[in-house]
């Protein structure tokens, strides 16, 4: 008898999904595995199960940390930056462009996965000692002495 995809939430499934995310797999790829729940089931768990939602968010943050390591590896790898031709070594512009795309894509993903890597600048304005800004209106009325 064939087993269907799991659809009942368990901590074991949650840990497996999050572990696979941390190690670089995308949620779509994980959910294509017949041993894993469908993507719609996992999305429902993210929306409706606070414990899983927190685990999932933390897994994405850790995945962003590992992407940082990948970016450094990609940036440091110059092994294919030049190719031998009949006219000597020339820049391998295709490899260099692909490396730039790989780095930029990972930076973008990191910013979406973790606020730590987000380029958005948040500016907060507060009053003295972090208190709310106090608004005061003063009116000066002068009367001429006649």
Secondary structure, DSSP 8 states (H G I E B T S, - for coil): -------S--HHHHHHHHHHHHTT--HHHHHHSTTS--HHHHHHHHHH-HHHHHHHHHHHHHHHHHHHHHHHHHHH--TTSEEEETTEEEE-HHHHHHHHHHHHHHHHHHHHH-GGG----------GGG----------------
